[in-house]
Amino acid sequence: MKKTLLASLALAALAGVAWAADDDKAIQALVDQYIATGYQQGEKQQLERLKQDETLKACSEHRNKPPADLMKAIMEREKATIKYPADNKMMGNWEKGKEVFNTGFGMRVGVIAPDKADKPRGGNCYACHAADPKEVAAGNLGNSLTGYGKMRGNSEETIKYTYEKIFNSQTYMACSNMPRFGHNGVLTPEQVADLVAFLVDPASPVNK
Ligand code: HEC
């Protein structure tokens, strides 16, 4: 008798887990549906970005806290996608980088106006980070990057880390809130190298 009771309790507990997982799936499906239909549909709409790849799906499923083995797998997979500049020069020109850091043009979801091929896209980095101390309109979702090069120097190691972090932030933090700028084709490897210079070059206003 006792055994049966224990067995049915165990079964009920298992079923409870199964129901919870089903609920989660149903809620996720509903969220996906709302997101997919929440934008105006039709020709010229750029809605491709709403589709999650394997990495984003895993992060959503685990509320950005995947178990350690999955976290490691995500970071390895993301790192393997990094492309480097043609001459492998990961530090470009800080003045150009300043422009890219500041500009918010390009890659919207939905269409305001189609991206112009001759107008380079920007990183809109100030939306989340402080950098040049003279720029007061800066967000704080990301850490302040003011004095970045002053604090970390400009060793090859720092340059490589900074390049890889900007190209694909999920290489270093499996479920980072920072967009994967190079990976998603928002910025070119050369633009990423210019951003590295803006952060690391002692002559950049970030380090003044
Ligand atoms: C949507 C917000 C967001 C945007 C936009 C964003 N970042 Fe980030 N960034 C973060 C967050 C959050 C972190 C800290 C967590 C992490 O390391 O992923 C971070 C971390 C970083 C780091 C690592 C800092 C460190 O202390 O090691 C660098 C470098 C960086 N961002 C550069 C940039 C650049 C350059 C841009 C623009 C091309 C940018 N970020 C745009 C949110 C953002």
py3Dmol code that shows the C-alpha trace and the ligand (Angstrom):
import py3Dmol

protein = """\
ATOM      1  CA  MET A   1       0.000   0.000   0.000  1.00  0.00           C
ATOM      2  CA  LYS A   2       2.712   2.378   1.090  1.00  0.00           C
ATOM      3  CA  LYS A   3       4.678   1.439  -2.008  1.00  0.00           C
ATOM      4  CA  THR A   4       1.751   2.224  -4.305  1.00  0.00           C
ATOM      5  CA  LEU A   5       1.245   5.571  -2.636  1.00  0.00           C
ATOM      6  CA  LEU A   6       4.920   6.435  -3.051  1.00  0.00           C
ATOM      7  CA  ALA A   7       4.852   5.289  -6.652  1.00  0.00           C
ATOM      8  CA  SER A   8       1.829   7.418  -7.476  1.00  0.00           C
ATOM      9  CA  LEU A   9       3.344  10.415  -5.714  1.00  0.00           C
ATOM     10  CA  ALA A  10       6.492   9.978  -7.789  1.00  0.00           C
ATOM     11  CA  LEU A  11       4.376   9.690 -10.927  1.00  0.00           C
ATOM     12  CA  ALA A  12       2.416  12.807 -10.035  1.00  0.00           C
ATOM     13  CA  ALA A  13       5.663  14.703  -9.486  1.00  0.00           C
ATOM     14  CA  LEU A  14       6.967  13.555 -12.850  1.00  0.00           C
ATOM     15  CA  ALA A  15       3.727  14.514 -14.541  1.00  0.00           C
ATOM     16  CA  GLY A  16       3.953  17.912 -12.862  1.00  0.00           C
ATOM     17  CA  VAL A  17       7.349  18.451 -14.442  1.00  0.00           C
ATOM     18  CA  ALA A  18       5.999  17.378 -17.823  1.00  0.00           C
ATOM     19  CA  TRP A  19       3.057  19.782 -17.543  1.00  0.00           C
ATOM     20  CA  ALA A  20       5.341  22.664 -16.587  1.00  0.00           C
ATOM     21  CA  ALA A  21       7.562  22.001 -19.607  1.00  0.00           C
ATOM     22  CA  ASP A  22       4.490  21.838 -21.875  1.00  0.00           C
ATOM     23  CA  ASP A  23       3.240  25.125 -20.411  1.00  0.00           C
ATOM     24  CA  ASP A  24       6.605  26.741 -21.081  1.00  0.00           C
ATOM     25  CA  LYS A  25       6.539  25.530 -24.677  1.00  0.00           C
ATOM     26  CA  ALA A  26       3.008  26.804 -25.201  1.00  0.00           C
ATOM     27  CA  ILE A  27       3.895  30.202 -23.723  1.00  0.00           C
ATOM     28  CA  GLN A  28       7.034  30.408 -25.880  1.00  0.00           C
ATOM     29  CA  ALA A  29       5.024  29.517 -29.006  1.00  0.00           C
ATOM     30  CA  LEU A  30       2.564  32.287 -28.173  1.00  0.00           C
ATOM     31  CA  VAL A  31       5.371  34.811 -27.607  1.00  0.00           C
ATOM     32  CA  ASP A  32       6.981  33.787 -30.937  1.00  0.00           C
ATOM     33  CA  GLN A  33       3.649  34.232 -32.672  1.00  0.00           C
ATOM     34  CA  TYR A  34       3.082  37.697 -31.161  1.00  0.00           C
ATOM     35  CA  ILE A  35       6.584  38.804 -32.155  1.00  0.00           C
ATOM     36  CA  ALA A  36       6.266  37.411 -35.687  1.00  0.00           C
ATOM     37  CA  THR A  37       2.917  39.114 -36.303  1.00  0.00           C
ATOM     38  CA  GLY A  38       3.568  42.254 -34.237  1.00  0.00           C
ATOM     39  CA  TYR A  39       5.268  44.009 -37.140  1.00  0.00           C
ATOM     40  CA  GLN A  40       3.603  45.164 -40.313  1.00  0.00           C
ATOM     41  CA  GLN A  41       3.814  42.278 -42.765  1.00  0.00           C
ATOM     42  CA  GLY A  42       4.383  42.473 -46.472  1.00  0.00           C
ATOM     43  CA  GLU A  43       6.742  43.302 -49.246  1.00  0.00           C
ATOM     44  CA  LYS A  44       9.979  45.137 -48.391  1.00  0.00           C
ATOM     45  CA  GLN A  45       9.597  44.361 -44.696  1.00  0.00           C
ATOM     46  CA  GLN A  46      12.857  43.143 -43.195  1.00  0.00           C
ATOM     47  CA  LEU A  47      11.612  40.592 -40.719  1.00  0.00           C
ATOM     48  CA  GLU A  48      14.396  38.022 -41.151  1.00  0.00           C
ATOM     49  CA  ARG A  49      16.033  39.155 -37.938  1.00  0.00           C
ATOM     50  CA  LEU A  50      13.069  37.986 -35.911  1.00  0.00           C
ATOM     51  CA  LYS A  51      14.025  34.372 -36.620  1.00  0.00           C
ATOM     52  CA  GLN A  52      16.163  32.982 -33.806  1.00  0.00           C
ATOM     53  CA  ASP A  53      19.181  30.841 -34.569  1.00  0.00           C
ATOM     54  CA  GLU A  54      20.186  27.869 -32.424  1.00  0.00           C
ATOM     55  CA  THR A  55      22.105  30.080 -29.971  1.00  0.00           C
ATOM     56  CA  LEU A  56      19.321  32.604 -29.376  1.00  0.00           C
ATOM     57  CA  LYS A  57      16.762  29.815 -29.063  1.00  0.00           C
ATOM     58  CA  ALA A  58      18.882  28.122 -26.389  1.00  0.00           C
ATOM     59  CA  CYS A  59      19.288  31.426 -24.511  1.00  0.00           C
ATOM     60  CA  SER A  60      15.537  32.132 -24.618  1.00  0.00           C
ATOM     61  CA  GLU A  61      14.716  28.617 -23.517  1.00  0.00           C
ATOM     62  CA  HIS A  62      17.021  28.893 -20.500  1.00  0.00           C
ATOM     63  CA  ARG A  63      16.160  32.516 -19.661  1.00  0.00           C
ATOM     64  CA  ASN A  64      19.771  33.480 -20.527  1.00  0.00           C
ATOM     65  CA  LYS A  65      21.126  31.065 -17.914  1.00  0.00           C
ATOM     66  CA  PRO A  66      21.939  27.843 -19.764  1.00  0.00           C
ATOM     67  CA  PRO A  67      23.630  24.976 -17.904  1.00  0.00           C
ATOM     68  CA  ALA A  68      27.448  25.061 -17.953  1.00  0.00           C
ATOM     69  CA  ASP A  69      27.930  22.498 -20.740  1.00  0.00           C
ATOM     70  CA  LEU A  70      25.462  24.276 -23.034  1.00  0.00           C
ATOM     71  CA  MET A  71      27.048  27.634 -22.204  1.00  0.00           C
ATOM     72  CA  LYS A  72      30.424  26.250 -23.263  1.00  0.00           C
ATOM     73  CA  ALA A  73      28.978  24.773 -26.460  1.00  0.00           C
ATOM     74  CA  ILE A  74      27.378  28.129 -27.381  1.00  0.00           C
ATOM     75  CA  MET A  75      30.606  30.069 -26.846  1.00  0.00           C
ATOM     76  CA  GLU A  76      32.639  27.562 -28.874  1.00  0.00           C
ATOM     77  CA  ARG A  77      30.118  27.613 -31.721  1.00  0.00           C
ATOM     78  CA  GLU A  78      30.014  31.428 -31.757  1.00  0.00           C
ATOM     79  CA  LYS A  79      33.799  31.750 -31.648  1.00  0.00           C
ATOM     80  CA  ALA A  80      34.102  29.503 -34.707  1.00  0.00           C
ATOM     81  CA  THR A  81      32.032  31.998 -36.736  1.00  0.00           C
ATOM     82  CA  ILE A  82      34.382  34.980 -36.216  1.00  0.00           C
ATOM     83  CA  LYS A  83      35.912  36.445 -39.367  1.00  0.00           C
ATOM     84  CA  TYR A  84      39.060  38.531 -39.216  1.00  0.00           C
ATOM     85  CA  PRO A  85      40.085  41.476 -41.443  1.00  0.00           C
ATOM     86  CA  ALA A  86      41.809  40.491 -44.671  1.00  0.00           C
ATOM     87  CA  ASP A  87      45.272  41.556 -43.467  1.00  0.00           C
ATOM     88  CA  ASN A  88      44.515  40.295 -39.934  1.00  0.00           C
ATOM     89  CA  LYS A  89      44.952  43.862 -38.700  1.00  0.00           C
ATOM     90  CA  MET A  90      42.488  43.968 -35.807  1.00  0.00           C
ATOM     91  CA  MET A  91      43.214  47.560 -34.879  1.00  0.00           C
ATOM     92  CA  GLY A  92      42.121  50.113 -37.464  1.00  0.00           C
ATOM     93  CA  ASN A  93      41.583  53.866 -37.388  1.00  0.00           C
ATOM     94  CA  TRP A  94      40.067  55.435 -34.251  1.00  0.00           C
ATOM     95  CA  GLU A  95      38.570  58.404 -36.116  1.00  0.00           C
ATOM     96  CA  LYS A  96      36.580  56.074 -38.346  1.00  0.00           C
ATOM     97  CA  GLY A  97      35.739  53.975 -35.292  1.00  0.00           C
ATOM     98  CA  LYS A  98      34.368  57.057 -33.539  1.00  0.00           C
ATOM     99  CA  GLU A  99      31.909  57.470 -36.431  1.00  0.00           C
ATOM    100  CA  VAL A 100      30.823  53.809 -36.353  1.00  0.00           C
ATOM    101  CA  PHE A 101      30.389  53.886 -32.562  1.00  0.00           C
ATOM    102  CA  ASN A 102      28.118  56.900 -32.838  1.00  0.00           C
ATOM    103  CA  THR A 103      26.030  56.029 -35.906  1.00  0.00           C
ATOM    104  CA  GLY A 104      22.756  54.208 -35.463  1.00  0.00           C
ATOM    105  CA  PHE A 105      21.914  53.740 -39.135  1.00  0.00           C
ATOM    106  CA  GLY A 106      20.884  50.409 -40.593  1.00  0.00           C
ATOM    107  CA  MET A 107      19.460  46.934 -39.958  1.00  0.00           C
ATOM    108  CA  ARG A 108      16.107  47.848 -38.531  1.00  0.00           C
ATOM    109  CA  VAL A 109      13.333  45.337 -38.062  1.00  0.00           C
ATOM    110  CA  GLY A 110      10.537  46.409 -40.356  1.00  0.00           C
ATOM    111  CA  VAL A 111      11.054  49.071 -42.962  1.00  0.00           C
ATOM    112  CA  ILE A 112      11.339  52.779 -42.339  1.00  0.00           C
ATOM    113  CA  ALA A 113      13.346  53.141 -45.545  1.00  0.00           C
ATOM    114  CA  PRO A 114      15.467  50.414 -47.106  1.00  0.00           C
ATOM    115  CA  ASP A 115      19.150  50.570 -46.122  1.00  0.00           C
ATOM    116  CA  LYS A 116      21.129  52.499 -48.701  1.00  0.00           C
ATOM    117  CA  ALA A 117      23.944  50.439 -50.165  1.00  0.00           C
ATOM    118  CA  ASP A 118      26.318  53.415 -50.213  1.00  0.00           C
ATOM    119  CA  LYS A 119      25.652  54.400 -46.599  1.00  0.00           C
ATOM    120  CA  PRO A 120      27.620  52.286 -44.126  1.00  0.00           C
ATOM    121  CA  ARG A 121      25.785  50.916 -41.117  1.00  0.00           C
ATOM    122  CA  GLY A 122      26.743  51.923 -37.618  1.00  0.00           C
ATOM    123  CA  GLY A 123      26.954  50.173 -34.249  1.00  0.00           C
ATOM    124  CA  ASN A 124      24.808  52.531 -32.160  1.00  0.00           C
ATOM    125  CA  CYS A 125      27.091  51.653 -29.270  1.00  0.00           C
ATOM    126  CA  TYR A 126      26.100  54.726 -27.210  1.00  0.00           C
ATOM    127  CA  ALA A 127      22.672  53.168 -26.824  1.00  0.00           C
ATOM    128  CA  CYS A 128      24.255  50.927 -24.194  1.00  0.00           C
ATOM    129  CA  HIS A 129      27.761  52.226 -23.390  1.00  0.00           C
ATOM    130  CA  ALA A 130      29.463  55.431 -22.315  1.00  0.00           C
ATOM    131  CA  ALA A 131      32.798  55.975 -24.134  1.00  0.00           C
ATOM    132  CA  ASP A 132      34.013  59.474 -25.113  1.00  0.00           C
ATOM    133  CA  PRO A 133      33.560  61.466 -21.867  1.00  0.00           C
ATOM    134  CA  LYS A 134      32.345  64.430 -23.962  1.00  0.00           C
ATOM    135  CA  GLU A 135      29.317  62.431 -25.170  1.00  0.00           C
ATOM    136  CA  VAL A 136      26.558  62.829 -22.607  1.00  0.00           C
ATOM    137  CA  ALA A 137      23.828  60.862 -24.400  1.00  0.00           C
ATOM    138  CA  ALA A 138      24.964  57.375 -23.392  1.00  0.00           C
ATOM    139  CA  GLY A 139      23.079  54.343 -22.127  1.00  0.00           C
ATOM    140  CA  ASN A 140      24.098  52.124 -19.251  1.00  0.00           C
ATOM    141  CA  LEU A 141      22.870  48.665 -20.163  1.00  0.00           C
ATOM    142  CA  GLY A 142      26.528  47.871 -20.908  1.00  0.00           C
ATOM    143  CA  ASN A 143      29.476  48.887 -18.752  1.00  0.00           C
ATOM    144  CA  SER A 144      31.192  52.244 -19.305  1.00  0.00           C
ATOM    145  CA  LEU A 145      33.995  52.001 -21.867  1.00  0.00           C
ATOM    146  CA  THR A 146      35.504  55.375 -20.920  1.00  0.00           C
ATOM    147  CA  GLY A 147      39.246  54.969 -20.388  1.00  0.00           C
ATOM    148  CA  TYR A 148      39.104  51.416 -21.841  1.00  0.00           C
ATOM    149  CA  GLY A 149      42.599  51.541 -23.397  1.00  0.00           C
ATOM    150  CA  LYS A 150      44.063  53.474 -20.485  1.00  0.00           C
ATOM    151  CA  MET A 151      43.020  50.686 -18.147  1.00  0.00           C
ATOM    152  CA  ARG A 152      43.804  47.679 -20.334  1.00  0.00           C
ATOM    153  CA  GLY A 153      46.658  48.899 -22.494  1.00  0.00           C
ATOM    154  CA  ASN A 154      46.942  48.003 -26.166  1.00  0.00           C
ATOM    155  CA  SER A 155      48.649  44.612 -26.108  1.00  0.00           C
ATOM    156  CA  GLU A 156      47.935  42.135 -28.884  1.00  0.00           C
ATOM    157  CA  GLU A 157      45.852  40.153 -26.417  1.00  0.00           C
ATOM    158  CA  THR A 158      43.628  43.137 -25.544  1.00  0.00           C
ATOM    159  CA  ILE A 159      43.224  44.017 -29.222  1.00  0.00           C
ATOM    160  CA  LYS A 160      42.220  40.450 -30.136  1.00  0.00           C
ATOM    161  CA  TYR A 161      39.784  40.149 -27.219  1.00  0.00           C
ATOM    162  CA  THR A 162      38.168  43.494 -28.055  1.00  0.00           C
ATOM    163  CA  TYR A 163      37.869  42.591 -31.751  1.00  0.00           C
ATOM    164  CA  GLU A 164      36.282  39.211 -30.990  1.00  0.00           C
ATOM    165  CA  LYS A 165      33.969  40.677 -28.332  1.00  0.00           C
ATOM    166  CA  ILE A 166      32.589  43.271 -30.761  1.00  0.00           C
ATOM    167  CA  PHE A 167      32.434  40.871 -33.720  1.00  0.00           C
ATOM    168  CA  ASN A 168      30.558  38.257 -31.711  1.00  0.00           C
ATOM    169  CA  SER A 169      29.834  39.149 -28.079  1.00  0.00           C
ATOM    170  CA  GLN A 170      28.415  35.689 -27.370  1.00  0.00           C
ATOM    171  CA  THR A 171      31.905  34.236 -27.776  1.00  0.00           C
ATOM    172  CA  TYR A 172      32.743  35.560 -24.314  1.00  0.00           C
ATOM    173  CA  MET A 173      29.333  35.523 -22.657  1.00  0.00           C
ATOM    174  CA  ALA A 174      27.021  32.805 -23.929  1.00  0.00           C
ATOM    175  CA  CYS A 175      23.809  34.815 -23.588  1.00  0.00           C
ATOM    176  CA  SER A 176      25.097  38.399 -23.687  1.00  0.00           C
ATOM    177  CA  ASN A 177      22.628  41.220 -24.269  1.00  0.00           C
ATOM    178  CA  MET A 178      25.094  42.804 -26.681  1.00  0.00           C
ATOM    179  CA  PRO A 179      24.283  42.241 -30.379  1.00  0.00           C
ATOM    180  CA  ARG A 180      26.677  40.097 -32.453  1.00  0.00           C
ATOM    181  CA  PHE A 181      27.660  42.919 -34.776  1.00  0.00           C
ATOM    182  CA  GLY A 182      30.033  41.104 -37.133  1.00  0.00           C
ATOM    183  CA  HIS A 183      28.243  37.785 -36.965  1.00  0.00           C
ATOM    184  CA  ASN A 184      24.925  39.358 -37.929  1.00  0.00           C
ATOM    185  CA  GLY A 185      26.483  41.296 -40.810  1.00  0.00           C
ATOM    186  CA  VAL A 186      25.676  44.684 -39.284  1.00  0.00           C
ATOM    187  CA  LEU A 187      29.351  45.715 -39.334  1.00  0.00           C
ATOM    188  CA  THR A 188      32.232  44.606 -41.563  1.00  0.00           C
ATOM    189  CA  PRO A 189      35.509  43.245 -40.092  1.00  0.00           C
ATOM    190  CA  GLU A 190      37.176  46.545 -41.031  1.00  0.00           C
ATOM    191  CA  GLN A 191      34.542  48.557 -39.144  1.00  0.00           C
ATOM    192  CA  VAL A 192      35.031  46.313 -36.113  1.00  0.00           C
ATOM    193  CA  ALA A 193      38.804  46.946 -36.308  1.00  0.00           C
ATOM    194  CA  ASP A 194      38.118  50.706 -36.400  1.00  0.00           C
ATOM    195  CA  LEU A 195      35.972  50.341 -33.269  1.00  0.00           C
ATOM    196  CA  VAL A 196      38.828  48.498 -31.564  1.00  0.00           C
ATOM    197  CA  ALA A 197      41.077  51.498 -32.324  1.00  0.00           C
ATOM    198  CA  PHE A 198      38.467  53.897 -30.923  1.00  0.00           C
ATOM    199  CA  LEU A 199      38.508  51.950 -27.630  1.00  0.00           C
ATOM    200  CA  VAL A 200      42.189  51.043 -27.400  1.00  0.00           C
ATOM    201  CA  ASP A 201      44.281  53.700 -29.220  1.00  0.00           C
ATOM    202  CA  PRO A 202      45.930  56.097 -26.726  1.00  0.00           C
ATOM    203  CA  ALA A 203      45.127  58.969 -29.148  1.00  0.00           C
ATOM    204  CA  SER A 204      41.355  58.262 -29.040  1.00  0.00           C
ATOM    205  CA  PRO A 205      39.156  60.616 -26.966  1.00  0.00           C
ATOM    206  CA  VAL A 206      38.010  57.514 -25.030  1.00  0.00           C
ATOM    207  CA  ASN A 207      41.462  57.470 -23.405  1.00  0.00           C
ATOM    208  CA  LYS A 208      41.975  61.206 -22.859  1.00  0.00           C
TER     209      LYS A 208
END
"""
ligand_1 = """\
43
HEC
C 22.010 46.444 -26.462
C 23.092 46.912 -25.666
C 24.491 46.927 -26.219
C 24.925 47.502 -27.396
C 24.098 48.206 -28.468
C 26.344 47.357 -27.392
N 26.761 46.698 -26.266
Fe 28.696 46.277 -25.760
N 28.039 45.304 -24.087
C 26.736 45.249 -23.666
C 26.688 44.532 -22.399
C 25.418 44.256 -21.600
C 28.002 44.167 -22.083
C 28.479 43.420 -20.827
C 28.125 41.964 -20.910
C 29.006 41.216 -21.853
O 30.245 41.185 -21.636
O 28.510 40.681 -22.841
C 28.834 44.666 -23.175
C 30.207 44.517 -23.235
C 31.038 45.125 -24.168
C 32.478 45.037 -24.192
C 33.327 44.256 -23.218
C 33.663 45.176 -22.061
C 34.629 44.578 -21.076
O 34.691 45.161 -19.993
O 35.314 43.603 -21.366
C 32.909 45.795 -25.249
C 34.359 46.017 -25.670
C 31.752 46.331 -25.899
N 30.622 45.909 -25.206
C 31.778 47.149 -27.009
C 30.644 47.547 -27.726
C 30.688 48.259 -28.990
C 31.954 48.729 -29.696
C 29.386 48.433 -29.386
C 28.873 49.007 -30.672
C 29.348 48.397 -31.894
C 28.545 47.834 -28.362
N 29.338 47.312 -27.368
C 27.156 47.846 -28.395
C 25.631 45.764 -24.308
C 25.657 46.412 -25.534
"""
view = py3Dmol.view(width=600, height=400)
view.addModel(protein, "pdb")
view.setStyle({"model": 0}, {"cartoon": {"style": "trace"}})
view.addModel(ligand_1, "xyz")
view.setStyle({"model": 1}, {"stick": {}})
view.zoomTo()
view.show()
